[in-house]
Amino acid sequence: MFQQQSPFERIKIFFRSREPLPVIILINIFIWIGILLISNFAFLFASPQSAGDGSYRQLILHVINSYLAVPANIGQALQKPWTAITYMFLHNDFFHILFNMLWLYWFGNIFVQYLSQRQLLGTYIFGGLAGALLYILAFNTFPVFEIARESAIALGASASVLAVVVAIAFYVPEYTIHLLLFGPVKIRYIAIFTIVIDVLMISSSNSGGHIAHLGGALWGFLWIKMIPNLDPTRIFEPLMKIFNPKTYRRTRKKFKVHHNRPLTDEEFNKNKAEKQKRIDAILDKISRSGYDSLSKEEKELLFSNSKKG
């Protein structure tokens, strides 16, 4: 039913869901629009010279970034600890937020097909924190950044988004998407390619940004290897009541204890083998035709199996 709806209706339903994924995207967009409105308002009171050379906008961005972007200098970062969170929702440029939000939308939707919205929220936040930590650590460790560290700042959701991309790419590495000009590509290769690009671009003019990206990617990889033994995203469970209390209550009610007749070892092993055959067939189908080719029943079976893994 959802697939038959127009793209506009699907986007409308997506943003009305009040789940973490659309809420994160909306927060990023609203903050960017807010900065744009402040800049436009300041333009009306700028002198002709500052309006002409854009210096009024640079001043506005400097003030906003000084409060919300994460500084490379350790002393400044300790004085403004909130920036480790706020920087991952802050964008100054249109194309910066456009590409970040598109990646988050695409890979975030794949993420929540196999994992939960709570885990996506945790991956986004922890990935951003890991990016900020590696960024600050690098700028205060390597001598090449000695001069830049006093004024350098980091902003943007890239580290958080890459954490989501890498996490789901290594959780379902065989998941295939169709790219224009390239055809079917497994998402693990997209994640690996992105990481390689960031490594190769460390010596570029945006070295701090690429280092932060690698911090987010590292968290995404390490976190997915923790499941199911350790899942720090559980600390965000109370927030799920705030995001969508109706969905939360409905989900909680699903977990009921059913007292069924215990299976014999032979019956259990037989059922397990049959289910594994079905899972293998579904994975083969995904590798050949992509996830969208699955039926609703196949998607539900794959999802329930991934939750147990």
C-alpha positions in Angstrom: 0.0 0.0 0.0 2.8 2.4 0.9 4.6 1.6 -2.3 1.6 2.7 -4.4 1.5 6.2 -2.9 3.1 9.2 -4.5 6.5 10.4 -3.5 4.9 13.5 -1.9 2.6 11.4 0.2 5.4 9.1 1.3 7.5 12.1 2.4 4.4 13.5 4.2 3.8 10.3 6.1 7.5 10.0 6.9 7.8 13.4 8.6 4.5 12.9 10.4 5.6 9.7 12.1 7.5 11.6 14.9 10.1 8.8 15.0 13.8 9.7 15.6 14.9 9.5 12.0 12.5 12.2 10.6 12.9 14.3 13.8 16.7 14.4 13.4 16.3 15.5 9.8 13.8 18.2 10.8 16.0 19.5 13.6 18.9 19.9 11.1 16.7 21.6 8.6 15.0 24.0 11.1 18.4 25.0 12.5 19.7 25.7 9.0 16.6 27.7 8.1 16.9 29.6 11.4 20.5 30.6 10.6 19.4 31.6 7.1 16.6 33.8 8.5 18.9 35.5 10.9 21.4 36.1 8.1 18.6 37.6 5.9 17.4 39.8 8.7 20.9 41.1 9.3 21.3 41.8 5.6 18.6 44.5 5.9 20.6 46.4 8.4 24.0 45.8 6.8 26.0 48.7 5.2 26.2 48.6 1.4 29.9 47.6 1.6 29.3 44.7 4.1 26.3 43.6 2.0 28.4 43.7 -1.1 31.3 41.7 0.1 29.3 39.4 2.4 31.2 40.4 5.5 27.9 40.8 7.5 27.1 37.1 6.9 30.6 36.0 7.9 30.1 37.9 11.2 26.7 36.3 11.8 28.2 32.8 11.2 31.2 33.5 13.3 29.0 34.4 16.3 26.7 31.3 15.8 29.6 28.9 15.3 31.4 30.2 18.3 28.5 29.0 20.4 27.4 25.8 18.6 30.4 24.4 16.6 32.9 22.2 18.4 36.3 23.9 18.8 39.5 22.0 18.2 41.2 23.6 21.2 40.8 21.4 24.3 40.5 24.3 26.7 37.7 25.9 24.6 36.0 22.5 24.2 35.9 22.0 27.9 34.4 25.4 28.5 31.7 24.7 25.9 30.9 20.9 26.3 27.5 21.3 24.7 29.1 21.9 21.4 29.9 18.2 21.2 26.2 17.7 20.6 25.1 20.9 18.9 27.8 20.7 16.2 26.2 17.6 14.7 23.0 19.6 13.9 24.7 22.7 12.6 25.2 23.5 8.9 26.2 26.8 7.2 26.0 25.7 3.6 23.1 24.5 1.6 24.9 21.6 -0.2 26.4 20.5 3.1 23.1 19.9 4.7 21.5 18.7 1.5 24.0 15.8 1.0 24.1 14.9 4.7 20.3 14.7 5.0 19.9 12.8 1.8 22.4 10.2 3.0 20.7 10.1 6.4 17.3 9.6 4.8 18.5 6.8 2.4 20.6 4.8 4.8 18.5 5.7 7.8 15.5 4.0 6.2 17.6 0.9 5.5 18.8 1.0 9.1 15.3 1.0 10.6 14.3 -2.0 8.4 16.7 -4.2 10.4 17.3 -2.2 13.7 15.2 0.1 15.8 14.6 3.8 15.8 16.2 4.0 19.2 19.4 2.4 17.9 19.4 4.8 15.0 19.2 7.8 17.4 22.0 6.3 19.6 24.2 5.7 16.5 23.7 9.2 15.3 24.5 10.8 18.7 27.4 8.5 19.7 28.8 8.6 16.1 28.8 12.4 16.3 30.5 12.3 19.7 33.1 9.9 18.4 33.7 12.3 15.5 34.2 15.3 17.8 36.5 13.3 20.1 38.8 12.1 17.3 38.8 15.6 15.8 39.9 17.2 19.1 42.4 14.5 19.8 44.0 14.7 16.3 44.3 18.5 16.4 45.9 18.4 19.9 48.2 15.5 19.0 49.7 16.1 15.6 52.1 19.0 15.1 50.7 19.9 11.7 47.6 21.3 13.4 49.6 23.4 16.0 48.7 26.8 14.5 45.2 25.9 13.3 43.9 24.4 16.6 43.5 27.8 18.2 40.8 28.8 15.8 39.6 25.6 14.1 36.0 24.4 14.5 34.0 21.5 13.3 30.3 21.5 12.3 27.9 19.3 10.4 26.2 16.0 10.7 28.7 14.1 8.5 30.3 12.1 11.3 26.9 11.1 12.7 25.6 10.2 9.3 28.6 8.1 8.4 28.2 6.2 11.7 24.7 5.2 10.5 26.0 4.3 7.0 28.8 2.2 8.3 26.8 0.5 11.0 24.0 -0.7 8.7 26.5 -1.5 5.9 28.3 -4.0 8.1 25.1 -5.3 9.7 23.6 -6.3 6.3 26.7 -6.2 4.1 24.9 -8.1 1.3 22.1 -5.5 1.0 22.1 -4.2 -2.6 20.9 -0.9 -4.0 20.8 0.2 -7.6 22.9 3.3 -8.4 22.6 5.3 -11.6 25.4 4.4 -14.1 26.7 1.7 -11.7 23.8 -0.6 -11.4 23.4 -2.9 -8.3 26.0 -2.2 -5.6 26.3 -3.8 -2.1 26.1 -1.1 0.6 29.3 -2.4 2.3 31.3 -1.2 -0.8 29.7 2.2 -0.6 30.7 2.5 3.1 34.2 1.3 2.4 34.6 3.6 -0.6 33.5 6.6 1.6 36.0 5.7 4.3 38.8 5.4 1.8 38.0 8.8 0.4 38.1 10.3 3.9 41.5 8.7 4.6 42.9 10.0 1.3 41.6 13.5 1.9 43.1 14.1 5.3 45.7 16.4 3.9 43.1 18.5 2.1 41.8 21.9 3.3 39.1 20.2 5.3 41.4 17.8 7.1 39.5 18.2 10.4 36.2 17.3 8.8 37.6 14.1 7.3 39.1 13.1 10.6 35.7 13.7 12.3 34.1 11.5 9.6 36.5 8.7 10.4 35.6 9.0 14.1 31.9 8.5 13.2 32.7 5.6 10.9 34.8 3.9 13.6 32.0 4.2 16.1 29.5 2.7 13.6 31.8 -0.2 12.9 32.7 -0.9 16.6 29.1 -0.5 17.7 27.6 -3.0 15.2 30.2 -5.5 16.4 28.9 -5.1 20.0 25.4 -6.3 19.2 23.8 -8.2 20.9 26.3 -8.4 23.7 26.5 -4.6 24.4 24.2 -1.9 23.2 24.8 1.5 24.7 21.9 2.9 22.7 19.6 1.5 25.4 20.2 4.7 27.4 18.0 6.4 24.9 15.0 4.1 25.6 13.3 6.7 27.9 13.4 9.2 25.0 11.3 7.0 22.8 8.3 7.8 25.0 8.8 11.4 24.0 9.3 10.9 20.3 6.2 8.8 19.7 4.4 7.7 22.9 1.6 5.9 21.1 4.0 3.8 19.1 6.0 3.1 22.2 3.0 1.9 24.1 1.8 -0.2 21.2 5.3 -1.8 20.8 5.6 -2.5 24.5 2.3 -4.4 24.5 3.5 -6.7 21.8 6.0 -8.3 24.2 3.9 -10.9 26.0 4.8 -14.3 27.4 3.2 -17.2 25.8 3.3 -20.6 27.4 3.5 -23.1 24.6 4.3 -26.8 24.7 8.1 -27.2 24.7 9.6 -28.7 21.5 11.7 -31.8 21.5 15.3 -31.5 20.3 14.4 -33.1 17.0 11.5 -30.7 16.4 13.5 -27.7 17.4 16.5 -28.6 15.1 14.1 -29.3 12.2 12.3 -26.0 12.6 15.6 -24.1 12.9 17.0 -25.8 9.7 13.9 -25.0 7.7 13.9 -21.4 8.9 17.6 -21.0 8.0 16.9 -22.3 4.5 14.2 -19.6 4.1 16.6 -16.9 5.3 19.3 -18.1 2.9 16.9 -18.0 0.0 15.8 -14.5 1.0 19.4 -13.3 1.2 20.1 -14.8 -2.3 17.1 -13.0 -3.6 18.3 -9.7 -2.2 21.8 -10.1 -3.8 20.1 -10.8 -7.1 17.3 -8.3 -7.2 17.6 -6.0 -4.2 15.6 -5.6 -1.0 12.6 -4.1 -2.8 12.0 -7.3 -4.6 11.0 -9.1 -1.4 7.4 -9.7 -0.4 6.0 -8.3 2.8 6.2 -11.8 4.5 9.8 -12.2 3.4 10.7 -8.7 4.8 9.0 -9.5 8.1 10.8 -12.8 8.4 14.2 -11.2 7.7 13.5 -8.4 10.1 12.4 -10.7 13.0 15.5 -12.9 12.4 17.9 -9.9 12.4 16.4 -8.7 15.7 17.3 -12.1 17.3 20.8 -12.1 15.8 
